């Protein structure tokens, strides 16, 4: 009976939705990409190599070897089906499992392509593209990560032999956390401090270094390499994050990545057009993290929304059925904003990838004008999306109640793999400082020094225009908040931008006591929220052309919910600066905003399943008993539990050695007490 009701509940939920799935799929993926996704997913899901059913029961070594098998099979399929570079990337995106080759594609290959010299690329590009060599990106060290300028590994140029000598002078200079380094990679891009013949240290630069023999995979002389061990919560178990130490390892001069900076044969340093150009690889990874966070949230939200749709708990209604959990305000208030986050980050990430392509084109011609903007933007976005995704993953897990803790739910596994995003590619708290530094610099130029006109404001600093003139009719009376139209996205956008402007201004004018301890985190969030809000406004403005009709109306509500939730998240600072009015002891200036969020959620509830279906996930992709498409969660969970190896024997092997002796001892003691 319950199983039939689960399926009926899901069927009814889909019937309620007014959305056109084909439009949503194209909107989120792109027309060509959606076609690719369906075709490639069909290939992968039917291949035994990618079977996920036994994955929860494998040891770490087995998971690593499974990752190698997946890596090799993907390459074989690419060759068999003549996949393009984009199609190969799509295969990895669909797979969404940590495999050793991930950093080869995400960091090693792009960095060689963008920063390698023509000679280096001529020699190695085809080998890299065809996986004739496997690479990794060696930046983080045992004692330094985000602070790249303090890395200790050195690359000393020796003019007499025209070589660089790569060296790890201390234990703390050991490269650490490097994906695919432990057992897989044959080559790596090493970030090391360039030391010129005169002893001058010109800071971190990139070098192409062979790590293992291409004949027998043995580590080359002078290099010590290994795996750093298991990660927290068994996350990224298939990835061989490794360590490396270099003992005066020589490489040819030509293996410096010298598209921008270089060293002449006699040891003269040729400066890059911009000091931060070698950070391009890190910026690229950060730019890809936005859409990645969106798709990660999308999976968790889909699973949780599906399960809470068919899960019934509480008092029975007139129909004799308990209430669907998704209908409780405490549940939809948590899950629908997460759904909105996914829709925002996916589209924003795609736009950012396009912008990064434009940056690379300009850098290739020596134009560095976009670099500072991209650095500030990606820093802030990396903090926002990783922090939000981690919170949303845990929110989704908890929304499913006790079953959310099961491995078979799928969300805990996603969380374990995603949670390090808060610290890799720049610790979030450190990146906040960089965002604030860029904001203060822009404030000083535009507001204080007035050396820049309003027309020169970039997308990441556009909020400063609100400081250039008196704010128009900002609510100030105790009940003025009632006049705000929360259904108009521009209302929240304007308030988020004003909040950013006022907070940056306040941070710039910090007195002798300096800023408070959390100021940089709050200012960074405000600045990034303002940037994203403006981008969301543009996304909303394009909806009629992108999807049109009823679909556009629903998406407008979803994107508006994102803006309202973002504003609610910053209410402490919004109220501190009186941006909603000051209220009285009898009135709450935030009430209309909170009511608007509730109403938006209620209006979106009938579309929740349709919106989550819009991501286009198959059951094979989600690999979740609770998030199955047909709603038959309990029967699926039961079947999954039967696969547990402990269930293969009625009596466990430990009975004779441990359980039986304890029972007998306890029974004897109990009998003795009775006597």
C-alpha positions as CSV (number, residue, x, y, z in Angstrom):
1,X,0.0,0.0,0.0
2,X,2.7,2.5,1.0
3,X,4.8,1.6,-2.1
4,X,1.8,2.3,-4.4
5,X,1.1,5.6,-2.5
6,X,4.7,6.7,-3.0
7,X,4.6,6.1,-6.7
8,X,1.2,7.8,-6.9
9,X,2.4,10.8,-5.0
10,X,5.3,11.3,-7.4
11,X,3.1,10.8,-10.4
12,X,0.7,13.4,-9.1
13,X,3.5,15.9,-8.3
14,X,4.7,15.7,-11.9
15,X,1.2,16.2,-13.2
16,X,0.9,19.4,-11.1
17,X,3.9,20.9,-12.8
18,X,3.3,23.2,-15.8
19,X,6.9,23.3,-16.9
20,X,8.1,22.0,-20.3
21,X,11.0,19.7,-19.6
22,X,12.6,20.1,-23.1
23,X,12.9,23.8,-22.5
24,X,14.4,23.5,-19.1
25,X,16.9,20.9,-20.2
26,X,18.1,23.2,-23.0
27,X,18.1,26.2,-20.7
28,X,20.3,24.6,-18.1
29,X,22.5,22.5,-20.4
30,X,22.4,24.2,-23.8
31,X,20.8,22.5,-26.9
32,X,24.0,20.8,-28.2
33,X,25.1,19.9,-24.7
34,X,21.8,18.3,-23.8
35,X,21.9,16.1,-26.8
36,X,25.5,15.1,-26.0
37,X,24.6,14.4,-22.4
38,X,21.8,12.0,-23.3
39,X,23.8,10.1,-25.8
40,X,27.0,9.8,-23.7
41,X,25.0,8.9,-20.5
42,X,23.3,6.1,-22.4
43,X,26.8,4.7,-23.3
44,X,28.2,5.0,-19.8
45,X,25.2,3.7,-17.9
46,X,25.1,0.5,-20.0
47,X,28.8,-0.2,-19.5
48,X,29.7,-2.6,-16.7
49,X,32.8,-0.5,-15.8
50,X,30.6,2.3,-14.5
51,X,28.3,0.1,-12.4
52,X,27.8,1.7,-9.0
53,X,26.0,-1.0,-7.1
54,X,29.0,-2.4,-5.2
55,X,30.8,0.9,-4.7
56,X,29.7,1.5,-1.1
57,X,31.3,-1.8,0.0
58,X,34.7,-1.4,-1.6
59,X,38.0,-0.7,0.3
60,X,40.0,2.4,-0.5
61,X,42.5,0.5,-2.6
62,X,39.6,-1.1,-4.5
63,X,38.0,2.3,-5.1
64,X,41.3,3.6,-6.4
65,X,41.7,0.7,-8.8
66,X,38.1,1.2,-9.9
67,X,38.9,4.8,-10.6
68,X,41.8,3.7,-12.8
69,X,39.5,1.3,-14.7
70,X,37.0,4.1,-15.2
71,X,39.7,6.5,-16.3
72,X,41.0,4.0,-18.9
73,X,37.6,3.0,-20.1
74,X,36.6,6.6,-20.7
75,X,39.6,7.0,-22.8
76,X,38.8,3.8,-24.8
77,X,35.2,4.9,-25.3
78,X,36.4,8.3,-26.5
79,X,38.6,6.7,-29.1
80,X,35.9,4.2,-30.1
81,X,33.2,6.8,-30.5
82,X,35.5,9.5,-31.8
83,X,34.5,11.9,-29.0
84,X,35.6,15.5,-29.3
85,X,37.3,17.3,-26.5
86,X,33.9,18.7,-25.4
87,X,32.3,15.3,-25.5
88,X,35.1,13.8,-23.4
89,X,34.6,16.6,-20.8
90,X,30.8,15.9,-20.9
91,X,31.5,12.2,-20.1
92,X,33.5,13.2,-17.0
93,X,30.8,15.7,-16.0
94,X,28.1,13.1,-16.2
95,X,30.2,10.5,-14.4
96,X,30.8,13.0,-11.5
97,X,33.1,10.7,-9.7
98,X,36.5,11.5,-8.4
99,X,39.0,9.7,-10.7
100,X,42.7,10.2,-10.8
101,X,42.7,11.9,-14.2
102,X,40.4,14.7,-13.1
103,X,43.2,17.2,-12.3
104,X,44.9,16.3,-15.6
105,X,41.9,17.7,-17.4
106,X,41.0,20.5,-14.9
107,X,44.4,22.0,-14.2
108,X,47.4,20.3,-15.9
109,X,46.1,20.5,-19.5
110,X,44.6,24.0,-19.4
111,X,47.7,25.5,-17.7
112,X,50.0,24.0,-20.3
113,X,47.7,25.2,-23.1
114,X,47.5,28.7,-21.7
115,X,51.0,29.3,-20.2
116,X,53.3,26.9,-22.0
117,X,55.7,28.2,-24.7
118,X,55.0,27.3,-28.3
119,X,58.0,24.9,-28.2
120,X,56.7,23.1,-25.1
121,X,53.2,22.8,-26.5
122,X,54.6,21.6,-29.8
123,X,56.4,18.8,-28.0
124,X,53.8,17.7,-25.5
125,X,50.3,19.0,-26.4
126,X,49.3,15.9,-28.4
127,X,50.7,13.6,-25.8
128,X,48.7,15.4,-23.1
129,X,45.5,15.4,-25.2
130,X,45.7,11.7,-26.1
131,X,46.7,10.8,-22.5
132,X,50.1,9.6,-23.6
133,X,51.3,11.2,-20.4
134,X,49.2,11.9,-17.3
135,X,49.6,15.1,-15.4
136,X,49.0,16.8,-12.1
137,X,49.4,20.3,-10.7
138,X,51.9,20.6,-7.8
139,X,51.2,23.9,-6.0
140,X,50.1,23.3,-2.4
141,X,52.8,22.4,0.1
142,X,52.8,20.9,3.5
143,X,53.1,24.3,5.2
144,X,51.6,26.7,2.6
145,X,48.5,26.5,0.4
146,X,46.5,29.7,-0.2
147,X,49.5,31.9,0.4
148,X,51.2,31.0,-2.9
149,X,53.8,33.8,-2.6
150,X,55.2,32.0,0.4
151,X,55.8,28.6,-1.3
152,X,59.2,27.2,-0.4
153,X,60.1,24.9,-3.4
154,X,62.8,26.5,-5.5
155,X,63.8,26.4,-9.1
156,X,67.3,27.7,-9.5
157,X,68.6,28.6,-12.9
158,X,72.1,27.3,-13.9
159,X,73.4,29.1,-16.9
160,X,76.3,26.7,-17.5
161,X,74.0,23.8,-18.3
162,X,70.9,25.9,-19.2
163,X,68.9,24.0,-16.7
164,X,66.6,24.6,-13.7
165,X,67.3,22.8,-10.5
166,X,64.0,21.9,-8.7
167,X,64.6,21.5,-4.9
168,X,62.6,21.0,-1.7
169,X,64.8,22.6,0.9
170,X,62.7,21.7,3.9
171,X,60.1,19.1,5.0
172,X,57.5,21.9,5.0
173,X,58.3,22.5,1.3
174,X,57.0,19.1,0.4
175,X,54.2,19.2,-2.2
176,X,51.0,17.9,-0.5
177,X,47.4,17.2,-1.4
178,X,48.3,16.9,-5.1
179,X,45.6,15.0,-7.0
180,X,46.8,12.0,-9.0
181,X,50.4,12.5,-7.8
182,X,50.4,9.6,-5.3
183,X,50.4,6.7,-7.8
184,X,49.1,7.9,-11.2
185,X,50.8,10.9,-12.8
186,X,53.8,10.7,-15.0
187,X,54.4,14.5,-15.2
188,X,53.4,17.6,-13.3
189,X,53.4,21.3,-13.5
190,X,55.4,22.4,-10.4
191,X,54.9,25.8,-8.8
192,X,58.3,26.9,-7.5
193,X,60.2,30.0,-6.5
194,X,62.4,31.1,-9.4
195,X,66.0,31.8,-8.2
196,X,68.2,33.6,-10.8
197,X,72.0,33.1,-11.0
198,X,72.6,36.2,-9.0
199,X,70.6,34.8,-6.2
200,X,67.6,37.0,-6.8
201,X,64.2,35.4,-5.9
202,X,61.5,36.5,-8.4
203,X,58.7,34.5,-6.8
204,X,56.6,31.5,-7.9
205,X,56.7,30.4,-11.5
206,X,55.5,27.2,-13.2
207,X,57.7,24.3,-14.5
208,X,57.0,21.2,-16.4
209,X,58.6,18.2,-14.7
210,X,58.6,14.5,-15.5
211,X,57.9,12.5,-12.3
212,X,57.8,8.8,-13.4
213,X,59.4,6.7,-16.1
214,X,57.2,6.1,-19.2
215,X,58.7,2.6,-19.4
216,X,57.9,1.1,-16.0
217,X,56.2,3.9,-14.1
218,X,59.0,4.0,-11.5
219,X,59.6,7.4,-9.8
220,X,62.6,9.2,-11.3
221,X,65.8,9.7,-9.3
222,X,65.9,12.6,-6.9
223,X,62.1,12.6,-6.4
224,X,60.2,11.1,-3.4
225,X,56.5,10.5,-4.1
226,X,53.7,8.8,-2.2
227,X,50.0,9.0,-1.2
228,X,49.1,11.2,1.7
229,X,46.5,8.7,3.1
230,X,42.7,8.6,3.5
231,X,40.7,11.8,3.6
232,X,38.0,12.8,6.1
233,X,34.6,10.9,5.8
234,X,36.2,8.7,3.2
235,X,35.8,11.4,0.6
236,X,37.6,11.3,-2.7
237,X,38.7,7.7,-1.9
238,X,39.5,7.0,-5.6
239,X,41.9,10.0,-5.9
240,X,45.5,9.4,-5.0
241,X,46.3,12.8,-3.4
242,X,50.0,12.7,-3.0
243,X,53.2,14.3,-1.7
244,X,56.5,15.0,-3.4
245,X,59.9,16.1,-2.5
246,X,62.6,17.1,-5.0
247,X,66.3,16.7,-4.3
248,X,68.1,19.0,-6.7
249,X,66.3,17.7,-9.8
250,X,67.5,19.1,-13.1
251,X,65.1,20.0,-16.0
252,X,65.9,21.8,-19.3
253,X,65.4,25.5,-19.5
254,X,62.6,24.9,-22.1
255,X,60.5,23.3,-19.5
256,X,59.7,26.5,-17.7
257,X,56.1,27.6,-18.7
258,X,57.3,30.8,-20.4
259,X,54.3,32.1,-22.4
260,X,54.5,35.2,-20.2
261,X,57.7,35.2,-18.1
262,X,60.9,33.6,-19.1
263,X,64.7,33.3,-18.4
264,X,67.2,33.9,-21.2
265,X,70.0,31.3,-21.8
266,X,72.4,33.5,-19.9
267,X,70.1,33.9,-16.9
268,X,68.3,37.2,-17.6
269,X,64.7,37.4,-16.3
270,X,62.0,38.5,-18.7
271,X,59.2,39.9,-16.7
272,X,55.5,39.0,-17.4
273,X,53.1,41.8,-18.3
274,X,51.3,41.2,-15.0
275,X,52.7,39.8,-11.8
276,X,49.8,37.4,-11.2
277,X,49.8,35.7,-14.6
278,X,51.1,32.4,-13.2
279,X,48.0,32.2,-11.1
280,X,45.9,31.7,-14.3
281,X,45.5,28.0,-13.6
282,X,44.0,28.6,-10.2
283,X,41.7,31.3,-11.6
284,X,40.5,28.8,-14.2
285,X,39.7,26.2,-11.6
286,X,37.9,28.8,-9.5
287,X,35.8,29.9,-12.5
288,X,34.7,26.3,-13.1
289,X,33.7,25.8,-9.5
290,X,30.6,28.0,-9.9
291,X,28.7,25.8,-12.3
292,X,30.1,22.7,-10.5
293,X,28.6,23.9,-7.2
294,X,25.3,24.5,-9.0
295,X,25.2,20.9,-10.3
296,X,26.3,19.6,-7.0
297,X,23.4,21.4,-5.2
298,X,21.1,20.3,-8.0
299,X,21.7,16.6,-7.2
300,X,21.1,17.0,-3.5
301,X,18.1,19.2,-4.0
302,X,16.6,16.7,-6.5
303,X,17.1,13.8,-4.1
304,X,15.7,15.6,-1.1
305,X,12.7,17.1,-3.0
306,X,11.8,13.8,-4.5
307,X,12.0,12.0,-1.2
308,X,10.1,14.6,0.9
309,X,7.4,14.6,-1.8
310,X,6.7,10.9,-1.3
311,X,7.5,10.8,2.4
312,X,4.4,11.2,4.6
313,X,4.7,12.1,8.3
314,X,2.3,13.6,10.9
315,X,-1.4,13.9,11.5
316,X,-3.7,12.1,9.1
317,X,-6.0,14.2,6.9
318,X,-9.5,13.6,5.7
319,X,-8.2,11.2,3.1
320,X,-6.7,9.0,5.8
321,X,-3.1,9.9,4.7
322,X,-0.4,11.6,6.7
323,X,0.9,14.9,5.3
324,X,3.6,15.0,2.6
325,X,6.7,16.3,4.3
326,X,7.5,18.8,1.4
327,X,4.3,20.6,2.4
328,X,5.7,21.6,5.9
329,X,7.0,25.2,5.9
330,X,10.1,24.1,7.8
331,X,11.0,21.8,4.9
332,X,10.1,23.8,1.8
333,X,11.7,26.9,3.4
334,X,15.0,25.0,3.4
335,X,14.8,23.1,0.1
336,X,13.4,25.6,-2.4
337,X,16.1,28.2,-1.8
338,X,18.6,25.5,-2.4
339,X,16.9,24.7,-5.7
340,X,17.2,28.4,-6.6
341,X,20.9,28.4,-5.7
342,X,21.4,25.6,-8.2
343,X,19.6,27.4,-11.0
344,X,21.6,30.6,-10.4
345,X,25.0,29.0,-10.1
346,X,24.6,26.8,-13.2
347,X,23.8,29.7,-15.4
348,X,26.2,32.1,-13.7
349,X,29.0,29.5,-14.0
350,X,28.4,29.1,-17.7
351,X,28.6,32.8,-18.2
352,X,31.8,33.0,-16.2
353,X,33.4,30.3,-18.3
354,X,32.7,32.4,-21.4
355,X,34.2,35.4,-19.6
356,X,37.3,33.4,-18.7
357,X,37.7,32.4,-22.4
358,X,37.7,36.1,-23.3
359,X,40.3,36.7,-20.6
360,X,42.6,34.0,-22.1
361,X,42.2,35.5,-25.6
362,X,43.3,38.9,-24.3
363,X,46.1,37.5,-22.2
364,X,47.4,35.8,-25.4
365,X,47.7,39.2,-27.0
366,X,49.4,40.8,-23.9
367,X,46.2,42.5,-22.7
368,X,46.0,42.1,-18.9
369,X,43.1,44.6,-18.4
370,X,40.6,41.9,-17.3
371,X,42.9,40.0,-14.9
372,X,42.3,42.0,-11.8
373,X,38.5,41.9,-12.3
374,X,38.5,38.2,-12.9
375,X,40.7,37.6,-9.8
376,X,38.3,39.6,-7.6
377,X,35.2,38.0,-9.1
378,X,36.4,34.4,-9.0
379,X,37.7,34.9,-5.4
380,X,34.3,36.1,-4.2
381,X,32.3,33.6,-6.1
382,X,34.5,30.7,-5.0
383,X,33.7,31.6,-1.4
384,X,30.0,32.1,-2.0
385,X,29.3,29.0,-4.0
386,X,31.4,26.6,-1.9
387,X,30.0,27.9,1.3
388,X,26.4,27.8,0.0
389,X,26.8,24.3,-1.5
390,X,28.2,22.8,1.7
391,X,25.3,24.3,3.6
392,X,22.7,23.1,1.1
393,X,24.1,19.6,1.0
394,X,23.7,19.2,4.7
395,X,20.3,20.9,4.6
396,X,19.2,18.4,2.0
397,X,20.5,15.5,4.0
398,X,18.8,16.6,7.2
399,X,15.5,17.4,5.4
400,X,15.2,13.7,4.6
401,X,15.3,12.7,8.3
402,X,17.1,9.6,9.6
403,X,17.3,8.0,6.2
404,X,19.3,10.9,4.9
405,X,22.3,9.5,6.9
406,X,22.3,6.3,4.9
407,X,25.0,5.8,2.3
408,X,22.2,4.7,0.0
409,X,20.5,8.2,0.2
410,X,23.5,9.5,-1.8
411,X,23.7,13.0,-0.3
412,X,26.3,12.1,2.4
413,X,28.6,10.8,-0.3
414,X,28.3,14.0,-2.3
415,X,29.0,16.0,0.9
416,X,32.1,14.1,1.7
417,X,33.5,14.7,-1.7
418,X,32.5,18.4,-1.9
419,X,33.3,19.7,1.6
420,X,37.0,20.3,0.9
421,X,36.0,22.9,-1.7
422,X,35.9,25.4,1.2
423,X,39.7,25.1,1.6
424,X,41.1,24.0,-1.8
425,X,41.9,26.6,-4.5
426,X,42.2,29.2,-1.7
427,X,40.9,29.0,1.8
428,X,37.6,30.9,1.9
429,X,38.5,33.1,4.9
430,X,41.7,34.2,3.2
431,X,39.9,34.8,-0.1
432,X,37.5,37.1,1.7
433,X,40.4,39.4,2.5
434,X,41.4,39.5,-1.2
435,X,37.8,40.5,-2.1
436,X,37.8,43.2,0.5
437,X,41.2,44.5,-0.7
438,X,39.9,44.8,-4.3
439,X,36.6,46.5,-3.0
440,X,38.6,49.1,-0.9
441,X,40.8,49.9,-3.9
442,X,37.8,50.5,-6.1
443,X,36.1,52.6,-3.3
444,X,39.3,54.7,-2.9
445,X,39.4,55.4,-6.7
446,X,35.8,56.0,-7.3
447,X,34.5,57.6,-4.1
448,X,37.4,59.0,-2.2
449,X,39.9,60.1,-4.9
450,X,37.2,60.4,-7.6
451,X,39.8,59.4,-10.1
452,X,37.4,57.0,-11.9
453,X,34.0,57.9,-13.5
454,X,30.9,55.9,-12.9
455,X,31.2,54.5,-16.5
456,X,34.5,52.8,-15.5
457,X,32.9,50.7,-12.8
458,X,33.2,47.0,-13.5
459,X,30.5,44.4,-12.9
460,X,32.1,43.5,-9.6
461,X,32.1,47.2,-8.4
462,X,28.9,48.5,-10.0
463,X,27.3,48.7,-6.5
464,X,29.5,51.7,-5.7
465,X,27.4,53.9,-7.9
466,X,24.9,54.0,-5.1
467,X,27.5,56.0,-3.1
468,X,27.9,58.7,-5.8
469,X,24.6,60.4,-5.2
470,X,21.9,60.5,-2.5
471,X,19.9,57.2,-2.4
472,X,16.5,57.7,-3.9
473,X,13.6,57.2,-1.5
474,X,15.2,54.6,0.7
475,X,12.6,53.4,3.2
476,X,13.1,55.2,6.5
477,X,9.7,55.4,8.3
478,X,8.8,52.7,10.7
479,X,6.3,51.0,8.4
480,X,7.9,52.0,5.1
481,X,8.9,48.4,4.4
482,X,5.2,47.7,3.7
483,X,5.5,49.7,0.5
484,X,8.3,47.5,-0.9
485,X,7.3,45.3,-3.8
486,X,9.1,42.1,-3.1
487,X,7.7,40.5,-6.4
488,X,9.9,42.9,-8.3
489,X,13.4,41.5,-8.5
490,X,14.9,45.0,-8.7
491,X,13.8,45.7,-5.1
492,X,16.1,43.0,-3.7
493,X,18.9,43.8,-6.2
494,X,18.9,47.5,-5.2
495,X,18.9,46.7,-1.5
496,X,21.8,44.2,-1.9
497,X,23.8,46.7,-3.9
498,X,23.2,49.5,-1.3
499,X,24.1,47.1,1.5
500,X,27.4,46.4,-0.3
501,X,28.2,50.0,-0.9
502,X,27.5,51.0,2.7
503,X,29.5,48.2,4.1
504,X,32.5,48.9,2.0
505,X,32.3,52.5,2.9
506,X,32.1,51.6,6.6
507,X,35.0,49.2,6.3
508,X,37.1,51.9,4.6
509,X,36.3,54.4,7.4
510,X,37.2,52.0,10.3
511,X,38.6,54.1,13.1
512,X,41.6,53.5,15.3
513,X,40.1,50.3,16.6
514,X,40.1,48.9,13.1
515,X,37.4,46.6,11.7
516,X,35.7,44.0,13.9
517,X,36.8,40.4,13.7
518,X,34.1,39.3,11.1
519,X,34.1,42.5,9.0
520,X,36.0,41.0,6.1
521,X,33.8,38.0,5.9
522,X,30.6,40.1,5.9
523,X,31.9,42.7,3.5
524,X,33.1,40.1,1.1
525,X,29.8,38.4,1.2
526,X,27.9,41.6,0.7
527,X,30.1,42.6,-2.3
528,X,29.7,39.2,-3.9
529,X,26.0,39.1,-3.2
530,X,25.6,42.4,-5.0
531,X,27.5,41.2,-8.0
532,X,25.5,38.0,-8.2
533,X,22.2,39.9,-7.7
534,X,22.9,42.1,-10.7
535,X,23.7,39.0,-12.7
536,X,20.5,37.4,-11.6
537,X,18.7,40.5,-12.8
538,X,20.2,40.0,-16.2
539,X,19.2,36.3,-16.2
540,X,15.6,37.3,-15.3
541,X,15.6,39.9,-18.0
542,X,16.5,37.3,-20.7
543,X,14.0,34.6,-19.6
544,X,11.3,35.6,-22.0
545,X,13.7,35.1,-24.9
546,X,15.4,32.0,-23.4
547,X,12.3,30.0,-22.5
548,X,9.3,32.2,-22.7
549,X,5.7,31.7,-21.6
550,X,4.8,29.9,-18.4
551,X,8.3,28.5,-18.0
552,X,9.7,32.1,-17.9
553,X,7.1,33.1,-15.2
554,X,8.0,30.1,-13.0
555,X,11.8,30.7,-13.4
556,X,11.3,34.4,-12.6
557,X,9.7,33.4,-9.3
558,X,12.6,31.0,-8.6
559,X,15.3,33.6,-9.4
560,X,13.4,36.2,-7.3
561,X,13.3,33.7,-4.4
562,X,17.1,33.5,-4.7
563,X,17.3,37.3,-4.3
564,X,14.9,37.4,-1.4
565,X,16.8,34.6,0.4
566,X,20.1,36.3,-0.2
567,X,18.7,39.5,1.3
568,X,17.3,37.6,4.3
569,X,20.8,36.1,4.8
570,X,22.3,39.6,5.1
571,X,19.6,41.1,7.3
572,X,21.9,41.9,10.2
573,X,23.9,44.4,8.0
574,X,20.8,45.6,6.1
575,X,19.2,46.5,9.4
576,X,22.4,48.0,10.8
577,X,22.4,50.6,8.1
578,X,18.7,51.2,8.2
579,X,18.1,50.1,4.7
580,X,14.6,48.7,5.6
581,X,13.6,51.4,7.9
582,X,14.0,51.2,11.7
583,X,10.6,49.9,12.8
584,X,9.4,50.4,16.4
585,X,9.0,48.2,19.4
586,X,5.8,47.0,17.9
587,X,6.8,46.5,14.3
588,X,9.3,44.3,12.5
589,X,10.7,45.9,9.3
590,X,11.7,42.4,8.1
591,X,8.3,40.8,8.3
592,X,7.1,41.7,4.8
593,X,10.3,40.2,3.4
594,X,9.9,37.0,5.3
595,X,6.3,36.7,4.3
596,X,7.3,37.3,0.7
597,X,9.7,34.4,0.9
598,X,7.0,32.1,2.3
599,X,4.6,33.1,-0.4
600,X,7.2,32.6,-3.1
601,X,7.9,29.1,-1.8
602,X,4.2,28.3,-1.7
603,X,3.7,29.4,-5.3
604,X,6.7,27.3,-6.4
605,X,5.8,24.2,-4.5
606,X,3.6,22.7,-7.3
607,X,6.5,23.2,-9.6
608,X,9.2,21.7,-7.3
609,X,9.3,18.3,-8.9
610,X,9.3,19.8,-12.4
611,X,12.1,22.2,-11.6
612,X,14.2,19.4,-10.1
613,X,13.4,17.2,-13.1
614,X,14.7,20.0,-15.3
615,X,18.3,19.1,-14.3
616,X,17.8,15.9,-16.3
617,X,19.4,13.5,-13.9
618,X,18.8,9.8,-14.4
619,X,18.6,7.3,-11.6
620,X,22.0,6.0,-12.6
621,X,23.5,9.5,-12.2
622,X,21.9,10.2,-8.8
623,X,22.6,6.7,-7.5
624,X,20.2,7.3,-4.6
625,X,17.6,5.0,-3.2
626,X,15.6,7.9,-1.9
627,X,15.8,10.0,-5.0
628,X,14.5,7.5,-7.6
629,X,12.5,9.0,-10.4
630,X,9.4,6.9,-9.9
631,X,9.2,7.7,-6.2
632,X,9.5,4.0,-5.1
633,X,12.1,4.9,-2.4
634,X,11.3,2.5,0.3
635,X,11.4,-0.6,-1.8
636,X,14.6,0.6,-3.5
637,X,16.2,1.2,-0.1
638,X,15.2,-2.3,1.1
639,X,16.8,-3.9,-1.9
640,X,20.0,-1.8,-1.4
641,X,20.3,-3.0,2.2
642,X,20.2,-6.7,1.0
643,X,23.4,-6.1,-0.8
644,X,25.3,-5.4,2.4
645,X,28.1,-8.1,2.7
646,X,27.2,-8.6,6.4
647,X,23.9,-10.0,5.3
648,X,25.5,-12.9,3.3
649,X,25.7,-15.1,6.4
650,X,23.0,-15.5,9.0
651,X,25.5,-15.9,11.8
652,X,28.4,-13.5,11.7
653,X,32.0,-14.8,11.7
654,X,32.7,-12.9,15.0
655,X,30.0,-14.9,16.9
656,X,32.2,-17.8,18.0
657,X,35.2,-15.5,19.0
658,X,33.4,-12.6,20.6
659,X,29.6,-12.6,20.9
660,X,29.3,-16.2,22.2
661,X,32.0,-15.9,24.9
662,X,30.5,-12.6,26.1
663,X,26.9,-14.1,26.2
664,X,28.1,-17.1,28.1
665,X,30.1,-15.0,30.6
666,X,27.2,-12.8,31.2
667,X,24.8,-15.7,31.7
668,X,27.2,-17.3,34.2
669,X,27.5,-14.0,36.1
670,X,23.8,-13.5,36.2
671,X,23.3,-17.0,37.5
672,X,25.9,-16.5,40.2
673,X,24.2,-13.3,41.4
674,X,20.9,-15.2,41.7
675,X,22.6,-17.8,43.9
